[in-house]
Amino acid sequence: MTSKSVTYQSHSRWFLEKLLLDPRYRLFVIEVAGEKVGYVRIFETHKPRVGEVSIAISPRHRGLGLCAKIISRCVSELTFKNS
């Protein structure tokens, strides 16, 4: 981990490389009435049935229980290779 500033271009490149090249990363997009309002990114670790979760949701849609619903759905769709 670093406190060094990361440019948007650098982060975008890293993000796309992870999603496209590393099958351990999964991205789920949260949509409400056709509007993309957030995402859940899950990284499958090397430990059985363990993942790292990153969540982002627009401030307007916070407090509505959307994150709990999407995480539940993500978990039901995921199959961990090491289980």
Phi, psi and omega per residue, in radians:
M1 nan 2.562 -3.111
T2 -2.420 2.697 3.061
S3 -1.694 0.045 -3.138
K4 -1.178 2.441 3.126
S5 -1.133 2.462 3.129
V6 -2.033 2.279 3.135
T7 -1.293 2.755 3.086
Y8 -1.040 -0.773 -3.138
Q9 -1.078 -0.748 3.134
S10 -1.120 -0.772 3.138
H11 -1.154 -0.734 3.128
S12 -1.055 -0.756 3.121
R13 -1.081 -0.827 3.111
W14 -1.033 -0.808 -3.092
F15 -1.051 -0.841 -3.137
L16 -1.147 -0.710 3.113
E17 -1.068 -0.748 3.139
K18 -1.122 -0.820 -3.086
L19 -1.203 -0.619 -3.072
L20 -1.537 -0.536 -2.994
L21 -1.874 -0.334 -3.077
D22 -1.977 1.868 -3.075
P23 -1.168 -0.138 3.108
R24 -1.369 -0.228 3.111
Y25 -1.656 2.332 3.077
R26 -2.241 2.455 3.130
L27 -2.166 2.252 3.084
F28 -2.088 2.243 -3.125
V29 -1.724 2.371 3.117
I30 -1.671 2.153 3.104
E31 -2.140 2.455 3.054
V32 -2.232 2.067 -3.139
A33 0.902 0.722 3.102
G34 1.427 -0.067 3.130
E35 -1.714 2.239 3.083
K36 -1.309 2.078 -3.049
V37 -2.066 -0.082 3.125
G38 3.047 -3.032 3.122
Y39 -2.665 2.821 2.947
V40 -2.203 2.197 3.071
R41 -1.985 2.269 -3.122
I42 -2.136 2.285 3.072
F43 -1.939 2.115 3.127
E44 -1.400 2.016 -3.141
T45 -1.375 -3.138 3.117
H46 -1.449 -0.129 3.091
K47 -1.467 2.458 -3.136
P48 -0.996 2.257 3.047
R49 0.968 0.600 3.109
V50 -2.164 2.331 3.100
G51 -2.437 2.738 3.038
E52 -1.751 2.341 -3.049
V53 -2.039 2.374 3.034
S54 -2.180 2.289 -3.094
I55 -2.244 2.399 3.000
A56 -2.408 2.344 3.114
I57 -2.517 2.517 -3.102
S58 -1.067 2.519 3.138
P59 -0.958 -0.597 -3.138
R60 -1.108 -0.429 -3.059
H61 -1.876 0.148 3.106
R62 -1.356 2.650 3.103
G63 1.417 0.172 -3.126
L64 -1.830 0.029 -3.133
G65 1.433 0.165 -3.108
L66 -1.144 -0.692 -3.110
C67 -1.107 -0.763 3.118
A68 -1.060 -0.722 -3.138
K69 -1.150 -0.792 -3.090
I70 -1.217 -0.646 3.105
I71 -1.118 -0.753 3.099
S72 -1.037 -0.751 3.137
R73 -1.183 -0.711 3.113
C74 -1.048 -0.816 -3.125
V75 -1.073 -0.702 -3.131
S76 -1.190 -0.465 -3.132
E77 -1.540 -0.360 -3.084
L78 -1.424 2.500 2.968
T79 -2.221 2.081 -3.113
F80 -1.476 2.281 -3.087
K81 -1.088 -0.522 -3.052
N82 -1.654 0.269 -3.085
S83 -1.434 nan nan
